[in-house]
């Protein structure tokens, strides 16, 4: 009789444990397919990409010099890598168009005449081109790896 009660209790316990495992499993798989999970994964991947991005200098001046050197070599692919990841593709195309139009030399001259302002993790390089048009190169320090990246031009 005690054996029957023990068997019955073990079977009941097994059913309860199996139910709990199934419920947690369903929640886990529901979470893994949720939009929130996908956003979290995308954010982790983006943070990893920013942390591993080795292009840029330890100072804003160094980043600007590296950018100008890449332009002097007409390597627009390399020059685009000094921009933040979000703008890299856009500037890869823009710099290729500038190169195709034969305007790289003029751009380099303008960039070499910049004056710097800034504080802490932001730097502004103001330039005045030959036509009298004023613009800025804006850079921010990547907090994940300490590299300076161009955010606006």
C-alpha positions in Angstrom: 0.0 0.0 0.0 2.8 2.4 0.8 4.4 1.4 -2.5 1.3 2.4 -4.4 1.1 5.7 -2.6 4.8 6.4 -3.2 4.4 5.5 -6.9 1.3 7.7 -7.2 3.2 10.6 -5.5 6.2 10.2 -7.8 4.0 10.1 -10.9 2.2 13.2 -9.6 5.5 14.9 -8.9 6.8 14.0 -12.3 3.7 15.5 -13.9 4.1 18.7 -12.0 7.8 19.0 -12.9 7.1 18.2 -16.5 4.4 20.9 -16.5 6.8 23.5 -15.0 9.5 22.6 -17.5 7.0 22.9 -20.4 5.8 26.3 -19.1 9.3 27.7 -18.7 10.2 26.3 -22.1 7.3 28.0 -23.7 8.1 31.3 -22.1 11.8 31.0 -23.2 10.9 30.2 -26.8 8.3 32.9 -26.9 10.9 35.4 -25.6 13.5 34.3 -28.1 11.1 35.0 -31.0 9.9 38.3 -29.6 10.7 41.7 -31.1 12.2 42.8 -27.8 14.7 39.9 -27.9 15.7 40.8 -31.4 16.3 44.5 -30.4 18.4 43.4 -27.5 20.5 41.2 -29.8 20.8 43.9 -32.4 22.0 46.3 -29.7 24.6 43.8 -28.4 25.9 43.3 -31.9 26.1 47.0 -32.5 27.9 47.6 -29.2 30.3 44.8 -30.2 30.9 46.4 -33.6 31.6 49.8 -32.0 33.9 48.3 -29.5 35.9 46.4 -32.2 36.1 49.4 -34.6 39.8 50.1 -34.7 39.6 53.0 -37.2 40.2 56.5 -35.8 42.8 58.2 -33.7 43.4 58.6 -30.0 42.8 62.4 -30.5 40.4 64.2 -32.9 43.4 65.8 -34.7 44.9 62.3 -35.3 41.6 61.1 -36.8 41.3 64.2 -39.0 44.9 63.6 -40.2 44.2 59.9 -40.9 41.1 60.9 -42.8 43.0 63.5 -44.9 45.8 61.0 -45.6 43.3 58.4 -46.9 41.8 61.1 -49.2 45.2 62.1 -50.4 45.7 58.4 -51.4 42.3 58.6 -53.1 41.2 55.6 -50.9 37.6 56.6 -50.3 36.9 53.2 -48.8 39.5 53.7 -46.1 38.4 57.4 -45.6 34.8 56.3 -45.0 36.0 54.0 -42.1 36.8 57.1 -40.0 33.1 57.8 -39.8 30.8 56.3 -37.1 29.3 53.0 -38.2 25.9 54.5 -38.8 27.1 56.9 -41.4 29.9 54.8 -43.0 27.8 53.5 -45.9 26.4 56.9 -46.7 29.8 58.5 -46.7 31.4 55.7 -48.7 29.1 56.6 -51.5 29.4 60.4 -51.0 33.2 60.2 -51.0 33.2 58.0 -54.2 31.0 60.7 -55.9 33.4 63.5 -54.8 36.3 61.4 -56.2 34.5 60.8 -59.5 33.8 64.5 -59.9 37.5 65.3 -59.3 36.8 67.3 -56.1 39.0 65.3 -53.7 41.9 67.8 -53.9 39.7 70.7 -53.1 38.1 68.9 -50.2 41.6 68.1 -48.8 42.6 71.7 -49.1 39.5 72.8 -47.2 40.0 70.1 -44.5 43.6 71.2 -44.0 42.5 74.7 -43.1 40.3 73.8 -40.1 40.3 75.3 -36.7 39.3 73.1 -33.7 37.0 73.8 -30.8 35.6 71.2 -28.4 35.4 69.7 -25.0 35.7 66.3 -23.4 34.3 63.8 -25.8 33.2 66.1 -28.7 35.3 68.1 -31.1 34.3 70.7 -33.8 36.6 71.6 -36.7 35.3 74.6 -38.5 36.4 75.1 -42.1 35.8 77.9 -44.6 36.1 76.7 -48.2 37.2 78.8 -51.2 33.6 79.8 -52.0 33.2 81.3 -48.5 30.9 78.5 -47.3 31.5 77.6 -43.7 30.9 74.0 -42.4 32.0 71.8 -39.6 33.6 68.4 -39.1 32.1 67.0 -35.8 33.8 64.2 -34.0 32.9 62.2 -30.9 35.0 59.9 -28.8 33.8 56.3 -28.9 33.3 55.5 -25.2 33.8 51.7 -25.8 37.3 51.9 -27.3 38.5 55.5 -26.9 38.8 56.1 -30.7 37.6 59.4 -32.2 35.1 59.1 -35.1 33.7 61.6 -37.5 30.0 62.0 -36.9 29.2 64.9 -39.2 30.9 66.6 -42.2 
